[in-house]
Amino acid sequence: MILTVAVVQMVAAAEVAENLAAAALLLDRAAAQGARLVLLPENFALMGRRETDKLAIMEADGEGPIQDWLAAQARRLGLWLVGGSMPLAAGDGRCHAACLVYDEQGRRRARYDKIHLFDVDLGGGESYRESRSIAPGKETVLVETPWGRMGLSICYDLRFPELYRAYAGAELLVVPSAFTHRTGLAHWDVLLRARAIENLAFVLAADQGGHHDNGRETFGGSQVIDPWGTVLGRLDKGPGVCMAHLDLDFLGQCRAALPALEHRRLG
């Protein structure tokens, strides 16, 4: 079985309407090329000038204009849509960074809240404190799709292989992100390939990729990787769509030839 997928790369701005309009055009492009499953990047609806700007647009779970937009796009284009991340109210004044999944009829199938938060000091005046505005999630989420099981994660989660081990056996792993340029240059590609190889799964990674209104530069490099670690398609900088055709039979062949998941002795 062949599944056509797309990962969408954006350079999101500080205005929600502008971002949704840009994302809709990229989704149209993906659908026109036959995508059945599409992944948007982290913060697709807003890259604010301040970390707390997301709190002004956070929505209650199950209702709000951004959630309505996601459902409408999935239904309009007749595809499964993985909504990167958007802010949903956490109840303590902060938000959750939530990845929402919609099927081709616009029905919500899953919600994953980002577990690992990017609280780092990279040096040179570059520091981040996501926990000031984001409350961490607590649960892994595995989604049943027409093409197999899909494990959800967001950005900084990529550095924690134990999260992906919780998805052992999943056919698809998604990683919507807004990787910094510095960390992306050093680690993005190798971490993504490692997650694909060690889990013998397809990895779909949609990143932000450029200069944003807040002065931050994100890395780009959105890509799709097969279970053997081969990059099937990759973008560089700027907005765009990366298409790939996933051979699900090849996944079975990889797992039969190298049954590493069956050979695990720890965890």
BELUR-V298952 format. One record per pair of residues at least 24 apart in sequence whose ideal C-beta (glycine too) atoms are under 8 Angstrom apart, sorted by the first residue. I is the first residue (numbers start at 1). J is the second residue. D is the distance in whole Angstrom. If there is no record, write none. Layout:
# BELUR-V298952
i->I j->J d->D
i->I j->J d->D
This chain:
# BELUR-V298952
i->1 j->147 d->7
i->1 j->247 d->8
i->1 j->248 d->4
i->1 j->249 d->6
i->2 j->245 d->5
i->2 j->246 d->7
i->2 j->247 d->6
i->2 j->248 d->7
i->3 j->36 d->6
i->3 j->37 d->7
i->3 j->147 d->5
i->3 j->245 d->7
i->3 j->246 d->4
i->3 j->248 d->6
i->4 j->33 d->7
i->4 j->34 d->5
i->4 j->35 d->5
i->4 j->36 d->6
i->4 j->37 d->8
i->4 j->243 d->7
i->4 j->244 d->8
i->4 j->245 d->5
i->4 j->246 d->8
i->5 j->35 d->6
i->5 j->36 d->7
i->5 j->37 d->5
i->5 j->38 d->7
i->5 j->39 d->7
i->5 j->202 d->8
i->5 j->204 d->6
i->5 j->224 d->6
i->5 j->243 d->7
i->5 j->244 d->6
i->5 j->245 d->8
i->5 j->246 d->6
i->6 j->30 d->4
i->6 j->33 d->7
i->6 j->35 d->4
i->6 j->37 d->8
i->6 j->38 d->5
i->6 j->39 d->7
i->6 j->241 d->5
i->6 j->242 d->7
i->6 j->243 d->5
i->6 j->244 d->8
i->7 j->38 d->8
i->7 j->39 d->5
i->7 j->204 d->5
i->7 j->205 d->6
i->7 j->206 d->4
i->7 j->222 d->5
i->7 j->223 d->7
i->7 j->224 d->6
i->7 j->235 d->8
i->7 j->241 d->7
i->7 j->242 d->5
i->7 j->244 d->8
i->8 j->38 d->6
i->8 j->39 d->7
i->8 j->40 d->5
i->8 j->41 d->7
i->8 j->44 d->8
i->8 j->206 d->5
i->8 j->222 d->7
i->8 j->240 d->8
i->8 j->241 d->6
i->9 j->41 d->6
i->9 j->206 d->6
i->9 j->207 d->6
i->9 j->208 d->7
i->9 j->209 d->5
i->9 j->220 d->6
i->9 j->222 d->4
i->9 j->235 d->5
i->9 j->238 d->7
i->9 j->239 d->6
i->9 j->240 d->5
i->9 j->241 d->7
i->9 j->242 d->7
i->10 j->40 d->8
i->10 j->41 d->5
i->10 j->44 d->6
i->10 j->208 d->6
i->10 j->209 d->7
i->10 j->239 d->5
i->11 j->208 d->6
i->11 j->209 d->6
i->11 j->210 d->4
i->11 j->211 d->7
i->11 j->212 d->7
i->11 j->218 d->8
i->11 j->238 d->6
i->11 j->239 d->6
i->12 j->41 d->8
i->12 j->43 d->6
i->12 j->44 d->6
i->12 j->45 d->7
i->12 j->46 d->6
i->12 j->47 d->4
i->12 j->208 d->6
i->12 j->212 d->7
i->13 j->47 d->7
i->13 j->212 d->7
i->13 j->213 d->5
i->14 j->46 d->7
i->14 j->47 d->7
i->14 j->48 d->5
i->14 j->49 d->5
i->14 j->53 d->7
i->14 j->212 d->8
i->14 j->213 d->4
i->14 j->214 d->7
i->15 j->46 d->8
i->16 j->45 d->5
i->16 j->46 d->5
i->16 j->57 d->6
i->16 j->65 d->8
i->16 j->66 d->7
i->19 j->44 d->6
i->19 j->45 d->5
i->19 j->46 d->6
i->19 j->47 d->8
i->20 j->45 d->6
i->20 j->66 d->8
i->20 j->69 d->6
i->22 j->239 d->7
i->23 j->73 d->8
i->24 j->73 d->6
i->26 j->239 d->6
i->26 j->240 d->7
i->26 j->241 d->5
i->27 j->73 d->6
i->27 j->77 d->6
i->27 j->81 d->8
i->28 j->77 d->7
i->29 j->241 d->5
i->30 j->79 d->8
i->30 j->241 d->5
i->30 j->243 d->7
i->31 j->77 d->4
i->31 j->78 d->8
i->31 j->79 d->6
i->33 j->241 d->7
i->33 j->243 d->5
i->34 j->243 d->8
i->35 j->79 d->6
i->35 j->243 d->7
i->36 j->79 d->6
i->36 j->80 d->7
i->36 j->104 d->8
i->36 j->147 d->8
i->37 j->79 d->7
i->37 j->80 d->5
i->37 j->82 d->7
i->37 j->145 d->7
i->37 j->147 d->7
i->37 j->172 d->8
i->37 j->204 d->8
i->38 j->79 d->6
i->38 j->80 d->7
i->38 j->81 d->5
i->38 j->82 d->7
i->39 j->82 d->5
i->39 j->84 d->7
i->39 j->174 d->5
i->39 j->176 d->6
i->39 j->204 d->5
i->39 j->205 d->8
i->39 j->206 d->4
i->40 j->81 d->7
i->40 j->82 d->7
i->40 j->83 d->6
i->40 j->84 d->4
i->40 j->176 d->6
i->40 j->206 d->6
i->41 j->84 d->5
i->41 j->176 d->5
i->41 j->177 d->6
i->41 j->178 d->6
i->41 j->206 d->4
i->41 j->207 d->6
i->41 j->208 d->5
i->41 j->222 d->7
i->42 j->84 d->5
i->42 j->85 d->4
i->42 j->97 d->7
i->42 j->154 d->6
i->42 j->155 d->5
i->42 j->176 d->5
i->42 j->177 d->5
i->42 j->178 d->4
i->42 j->206 d->8
i->42 j->207 d->8
i->42 j->208 d->7
i->43 j->84 d->7
i->43 j->85 d->6
i->43 j->86 d->8
i->43 j->178 d->5
i->43 j->208 d->7
i->44 j->83 d->7
i->44 j->84 d->4
i->44 j->85 d->7
i->44 j->86 d->7
i->44 j->176 d->8
i->45 j->86 d->5
i->46 j->87 d->8
i->47 j->178 d->7
i->47 j->208 d->7
i->47 j->212 d->5
i->47 j->213 d->7
i->47 j->214 d->7
i->47 j->216 d->7
i->48 j->213 d->8
i->48 j->214 d->7
i->49 j->213 d->6
i->49 j->214 d->5
i->50 j->214 d->7
i->51 j->128 d->8
i->51 j->129 d->7
i->51 j->130 d->7
i->51 j->132 d->6
i->51 j->133 d->5
i->52 j->132 d->7
i->52 j->133 d->5
i->54 j->87 d->4
i->54 j->95 d->6
i->54 j->133 d->6
i->54 j->134 d->8
i->55 j->87 d->7
i->55 j->93 d->8
i->55 j->94 d->7
i->55 j->95 d->6
i->55 j->133 d->6
i->57 j->87 d->6
i->58 j->87 d->4
i->58 j->88 d->6
i->58 j->89 d->5
i->58 j->95 d->4
i->59 j->86 d->7
i->59 j->87 d->7
i->59 j->88 d->6
i->59 j->89 d->7
i->60 j->88 d->7
i->60 j->89 d->6
i->61 j->88 d->5
i->61 j->89 d->7
i->61 j->98 d->8
i->61 j->111 d->7
i->62 j->108 d->8
i->67 j->100 d->7
i->67 j->108 d->8
i->70 j->100 d->6
i->70 j->102 d->6
i->71 j->102 d->5
i->71 j->106 d->4
i->71 j->107 d->8
i->71 j->108 d->7
i->72 j->106 d->6
i->73 j->102 d->8
i->74 j->102 d->4
i->74 j->103 d->7
i->74 j->104 d->6
i->74 j->105 d->8
i->74 j->106 d->5
i->75 j->102 d->8
i->75 j->104 d->7
i->75 j->105 d->6
i->75 j->106 d->3
i->78 j->104 d->5
i->79 j->104 d->6
i->80 j->104 d->6
i->80 j->109 d->8
i->80 j->145 d->6
i->80 j->146 d->8
i->82 j->150 d->8
i->82 j->152 d->8
i->82 j->174 d->5
i->82 j->176 d->7
i->82 j->204 d->8
i->84 j->154 d->8
i->84 j->176 d->4
i->84 j->206 d->6
i->85 j->114 d->6
i->85 j->154 d->5
i->85 j->155 d->8
i->85 j->176 d->6
i->87 j->134 d->8
i->88 j->113 d->8
i->90 j->134 d->8
i->90 j->135 d->4
i->91 j->135 d->8
i->92 j->135 d->6
i->94 j->132 d->8
i->94 j->133 d->6
i->94 j->134 d->6
i->94 j->135 d->4
i->95 j->133 d->7
i->95 j->134 d->6
i->95 j->135 d->7
i->96 j->134 d->7
i->96 j->135 d->6
i->96 j->137 d->6
i->97 j->130 d->8
i->97 j->134 d->5
i->97 j->137 d->8
i->97 j->154 d->6
i->99 j->152 d->5
i->99 j->153 d->8
i->99 j->154 d->6
i->99 j->174 d->8
i->99 j->176 d->6
i->101 j->143 d->5
i->101 j->150 d->8
i->101 j->152 d->7
i->109 j->143 d->6
i->109 j->144 d->8
i->109 j->145 d->8
i->110 j->141 d->5
i->110 j->143 d->4
i->110 j->152 d->7
i->111 j->141 d->7
i->112 j->137 d->7
i->112 j->139 d->8
i->112 j->140 d->8
i->112 j->141 d->4
i->112 j->152 d->4
i->112 j->153 d->7
i->112 j->154 d->7
i->113 j->137 d->3
i->113 j->138 d->7
i->113 j->139 d->8
i->114 j->154 d->4
i->114 j->155 d->7
i->114 j->156 d->7
i->114 j->157 d->7
i->115 j->140 d->8
i->115 j->157 d->6
i->115 j->160 d->8
i->115 j->163 d->7
i->116 j->156 d->5
i->116 j->157 d->5
i->116 j->159 d->7
i->116 j->160 d->6
i->116 j->163 d->8
i->117 j->156 d->7
i->118 j->155 d->7
i->118 j->156 d->5
i->122 j->180 d->7
i->122 j->182 d->6
i->122 j->183 d->7
i->126 j->180 d->7
i->126 j->182 d->7
i->128 j->180 d->8
i->130 j->156 d->8
i->140 j->166 d->4
i->140 j->167 d->7
i->142 j->166 d->8
i->142 j->167 d->6
i->142 j->170 d->6
i->145 j->172 d->7
i->147 j->171 d->7
i->147 j->172 d->7
i->147 j->246 d->8
i->147 j->248 d->6
i->148 j->172 d->6
i->148 j->248 d->7
i->150 j->174 d->6
i->151 j->201 d->8
i->155 j->179 d->7
i->158 j->191 d->5
i->158 j->192 d->7
i->158 j->195 d->7
i->159 j->187 d->8
i->159 j->191 d->7
i->161 j->194 d->8
i->161 j->195 d->7
i->161 j->198 d->7
i->162 j->267 d->7
i->164 j->195 d->5
i->164 j->198 d->8
i->164 j->199 d->5
i->165 j->199 d->8
i->165 j->267 d->6
i->167 j->199 d->7
i->167 j->201 d->8
i->168 j->199 d->7
i->168 j->261 d->6
i->168 j->264 d->8
i->169 j->261 d->6
i->170 j->199 d->7
i->170 j->201 d->6
i->171 j->201 d->6
i->171 j->202 d->6
i->171 j->248 d->7
i->171 j->251 d->6
i->172 j->201 d->6
i->172 j->202 d->5
i->172 j->203 d->8
i->172 j->204 d->7
i->173 j->199 d->7
i->173 j->201 d->5
i->173 j->202 d->7
i->173 j->203 d->5
i->173 j->204 d->7
i->174 j->203 d->8
i->174 j->204 d->5
i->174 j->205 d->8
i->174 j->206 d->8
i->175 j->203 d->7
i->175 j->204 d->7
i->175 j->205 d->4
i->175 j->206 d->8
i->176 j->205 d->8
i->176 j->206 d->5
i->176 j->207 d->8
i->177 j->205 d->6
i->177 j->206 d->7
i->177 j->207 d->5
i->177 j->208 d->7
i->178 j->207 d->7
i->178 j->208 d->4
i->178 j->218 d->5
i->179 j->207 d->6
i->179 j->208 d->8
i->179 j->218 d->6
i->179 j->219 d->4
i->179 j->221 d->8
i->180 j->216 d->7
i->180 j->217 d->7
i->180 j->218 d->7
i->180 j->219 d->7
i->181 j->217 d->4
i->181 j->218 d->6
i->181 j->219 d->5
i->183 j->219 d->7
i->184 j->218 d->7
i->184 j->219 d->3
i->184 j->220 d->7
i->184 j->221 d->6
i->185 j->219 d->6
i->188 j->219 d->6
i->188 j->221 d->5
i->189 j->221 d->6
i->189 j->223 d->8
i->189 j->231 d->8
i->192 j->223 d->7
i->192 j->225 d->6
i->193 j->225 d->6
i->193 j->229 d->5
i->193 j->231 d->7
i->196 j->225 d->4
i->196 j->226 d->7
i->196 j->227 d->6
i->196 j->228 d->8
i->196 j->229 d->6
i->197 j->227 d->7
i->197 j->228 d->7
i->197 j->229 d->4
i->198 j->260 d->8
i->199 j->227 d->8
i->199 j->261 d->7
i->200 j->227 d->4
i->200 j->251 d->7
i->200 j->254 d->5
i->200 j->255 d->5
i->200 j->258 d->7
i->200 j->260 d->7
i->200 j->261 d->6
i->201 j->227 d->6
i->201 j->251 d->7
i->202 j->226 d->6
i->202 j->227 d->6
i->202 j->246 d->5
i->202 j->251 d->7
i->209 j->235 d->7
i->209 j->236 d->7
i->209 j->237 d->5
i->209 j->238 d->6
i->209 j->239 d->7
i->210 j->237 d->6
i->210 j->238 d->6
i->210 j->239 d->8
i->226 j->250 d->7
i->226 j->251 d->8
i->226 j->254 d->8
i->227 j->251 d->5
i->227 j->254 d->4
i->227 j->255 d->7
i->228 j->254 d->6
